[in-house]
Amino acid sequence: MAIAGSGVLPAEVDVAVVGAGFSGLYMLYRLRGLGLRTVVFDDAGDVGGTWYWNRYPGARCDVPTTDYAYSFDARLEEDWVWSEKYATQPEILAYLRHVADRYDLRRDIRFGTRITAAVWDEGARRWRLRTGDGNEVSCRYYIMASGCLSLPKTPDIDGVDRYRGEVYLTGRWPHDRVDFSGKRVAVVGTGSSGIQCIPLIAGEAARLTVFQRTPNFSVPARNGPPPADRVTQLATDREGYREAARWSRGGVPSELTDVSGVTAPEFLRRERFEAAWQAGELFAILGVFSDQGVNAVSNEHVAEMIREKIRAVVSDADVADALCPKDYPFGTKRPCLDSSYFETFNLPHVRLVDLRRTPIVAVTEAGIDTAEESFEFDAIVFATGFDAMTGPLVSVAVTGTDGVTLEDKWRRGPVTYLGLMTTGFPNFFTITGPQSPSVLSNMVVSIEQHVDWIADCLQRLRAESLDRIEPTPLAEAGWVQHNQDCADITLYPRANSWYMGANVPGKPRVFLPYIGGVDAYRRACDEVAEQGFMGFRLDGPAGSRCNDGVIRRLQPDMAMVLDLVGSLGLPPIETMSVPDARAFSEATAASRPPGPEVGEIADAVLPGPAGDLAYRLYRPPTQGPHPLIAYFHGGGWVLGSQDSDDPLCRDLCVRTGSVVVSVNYRHAPEDRFPAAADDAFAAATWIAANAAALGGIPGRLTVAGWSAGGNVAAITCQLARDAGGPEIASQLLLAPVTDCDLGRPSYTSNGEGFILTAGLMRWFWDHYADEADRANPKASPLRGTLAGLPPAVVVTAEFDPLRDEGDAYAEALAAAGVPVRHIRARGHTHTSLTMVDVVISGAPVRAEITDALDGLRSEPSRN
Ligand code: N01
């Protein structure tokens, strides 16, 4: 079916693909296998994509070649032998040419042809594509395989066009060898491209001046032959190795560590760092500690150890200092792998110009003027990067349904479903599009996954007599939210990186790739397909169907916790004896991160109705007196103690600037209803009376609690109102138990799989209260009188069996005229907010709680 490589362009095809790099070649291979008439367009003169254009000296891959290769055909793998751990651009290009030859792909590829516009024709259900040379082609499906880093950024420097010498752009390097011998050369930019080419250009040039705006973290690549251990693994179990890559976090099989950079002792930190440094691999240095991508302290340990390495190599201390990145966390801009990059600055003819100190004023006819100096050059190399991820897609005028262009739709950042499609643009696919793992992963693994998903999708559409597919607004919004949730728990948004679109003036600042991992992403895509293409509307001669929905609604870190808990196969608590359940919950509590430092922690007792009650006091590090919080722990009236919610109490103390008094109360089954409620009321009374002695401000008492603690906190407020004291300024109810009716919908939808189960809640109730007592407002505060209660902050979690009764309490308080701030913790579970420093996505909710409390506290008291 030779249609495209030569001769007249056919008027109609089944599929048009843009790009003949890794993505486009494999896409064509798969589509041919399905018998679909396909044409591929590429601006370039041959196959290769990024490896066709980026021919600058030193260009290499930064994922080992053992992994940076197709896996779809074992024979192709067996026949191709890489010469190096990190192959050079010519070798990778030769590989892609070999692939094109081997499968006779070129005959369906139009080289030197750019697609300039694409318009969706709803009547015909086809895309109409226009080429740069004025031809048109109509296709059912339009696939952008145009790469993430294929549109070089125009150097945004005054006077670039004025310069009379030789100008080179790393992303558009000439095919003929460039000879820098004897020349005065400038390199502008110190990203991966600059860092790769600088040592080689220095080897030729008479003088090299490097203009650096932002220093970059870089690790020695330690290039050499392909790593023997991986070559052996591939030789013994190729498919097992490839499958492990497909289900890995980054697309390369690697063991994830659970060593935290915060808690690991210094010797272990150094040992782990040194091993990663010696490995010379990106995923190794990005995975020294489990928490380096999310915790600034952990991250700084890695960053500083890299800075030490830079200082050890570069002889001039000032130059070394300028080469040390300091203003963004390690890994949040893509780190580089280098060969003698930092050593290059020890050469006498190489000079670093730190643009942070002396910015470029303009490019002149002869060279570059900085604020302090005029330089003359024979050649300037711009290694200034790309309009990444979205740039190549919106550079084509793509017009979808209703005449909206992709550029318009994405004006405030890309909006996609799975990074594969976007609403309003039916039958339009993007391979490794924004909001897919793409650039954060081994690209080849992600490309194969996308190509396979798209090919399987088209095959199923055809089998089911469907010919139109488009994501729904609901599914798309859910995916965009999930992407943002994933990025928000990391340090990545802190950097002005191309991941954030920050390198292109005017580009919206949005985190572009999906950071949840190749494994998690593949699972989501597979689930979508298995659930009848959930979130897609499908149409065709066979009719229409749509299983609408959102594929990932849980906060990503909470989902990881649940996966971990699930994988441990623990017996349900409700099957344990009470002593075993208590021992289990104490052991779990002992293994969690401690939470933030507070000023002081003190343990003491206060008088309760049936004997002393232990309490733990947390004092802020700031000068008192402080507002007071009487806090009651969770644990279903059966489990827990004054220190069982320790991380949460520390967090509350620091965030709200309050003295937190966490009080133990009597537990069931030894002391059943209403012992817990009576103790809580007595404790709050004592705390209010002793506010000044505790370091609190009299009259500024908040009564707070989580879960069953929220239950006794709510009841305490009712009892205090009825008894005419103590004075309570506000109440903070975190996922509280408010009612004994276990028939609300959240008990069904969230009754299993989210740690607190419906079965466990029943077990708690059975231990705590007789059936006859449960409707008593001292057990079910929702059934009490709510008027005249202190202002309340009520927090409910989306995936909590107790969600609906918490919602009902907030609504009933508001209806009774009580000022209420109701915070609905989206994507969270019953336990999320207590998992301080584990479920990082809980932090913004706790910040919101603090703001809400502040808001209530600043309102005049109603009591
Ligand atoms: O581009 P970059 P790149 N004045 O954007 C500077 C992949 N890749 O081509 O950081 C002065 O990273 C800019 O400074 P700043 C890899 O994913 C892989 O190097 O914006 N300077 C920065 O230093 C990589 O991340 C390999 O302050 C200006 C540099 O130019 C991605 O491609 C090899 C400037 C641009 O760095 C992009 O890398 C190469 C200005 N006006 C690339 N504008 C492999 O190893 C920009 N800069 C596989």
Residues whose N, C-alpha, C, O or C-beta is under 5 A from the ligand:
A	BS01	N01	R60 C61 D62 L149 D156 I157 V188 G189 T190 G191 S192 S193 G194 R213 T214 R334 A383 T384 G385 F386 W498 N503
